[in-house]
Amino acid sequence: MIALKQVSRLFTVGGQVVRAMDDVSLNIAAGEYVSIMGPSGSGKSTLLNIIGLLDTPNSGKYYLQGHDVTRLDDRQLAAVRNRTIGFIFQFFHLIPRLTAEQNIELPLLLAGVPRQERQARSASLLAAFGLAERKLHRPDELSGGQRQRVAIARAVINRPAILLADEPTGNLDSHSGGEIIDLMEQLNREGLTLIVVTHDPAIGQRASRRIRVVDGRIASDSSG
């Protein structure tokens, strides 16, 4: 599903060139559960952003579902991203003035999906994620764990093939964080490809495949 071929990403900082990704080759199959770990500044978030089509490499090739996406323009990248990839972030990124239901439905609204279908799909996710009684609450009326469940529902309402999570428990207490990991793992068992960036070794070890990034390179890649 995901194939990076000798991908590099360079940034210029203070007049110096920083190789955030340095000649990385990586294959991830459909349905895998992968964690990406490494010290701060190692390049793990850059790797996630390239996989998620939020950033583009300076060199190398990226094949997503067999297609060379390094050849696409911004509009084409956005279209592929919107139908293929869901994102979860540490700080939720919910719209404060919208209810939980409205936040979840937002990707469908932007895609022009009719209201009846939007409501049916959001109602199904609200029920599945234990949020049915909170659907009319705004983010400031929800706990951190509830906000992250809303964010996950929003990320998967378009039925993407891949779910990318960047420090998804970093802003949660241990109990709420455990619930969020359990929820994402359930989605993975249902067939979703799950890729998680985390600083937490306990979370990273839960993945069936564990990649460690150091200085923009893959230092280790283990399974089991």
Secondary structure, DSSP 4 states (H G I P E B T S, - for coil): -EEEEEEEEEEEETTEEEEEEEEEEEEE-TT-EEEEE-STTSSHHHHHHHHTTSS--SEEEEEETTEEGGG--HHHHHHHHHHHEEEEETT----TTS-HHHHHHHHHHHTT--HHHHHHHHHHHHHHTT-GGGTT--GGGS-HHHHHHHHHHHHHTT--SEEEEESTTTTS-HHHHHHHHHHHHHHHHTT-EEEEE-S-HHHHTTSSEEEEEETTEEEEEEE-
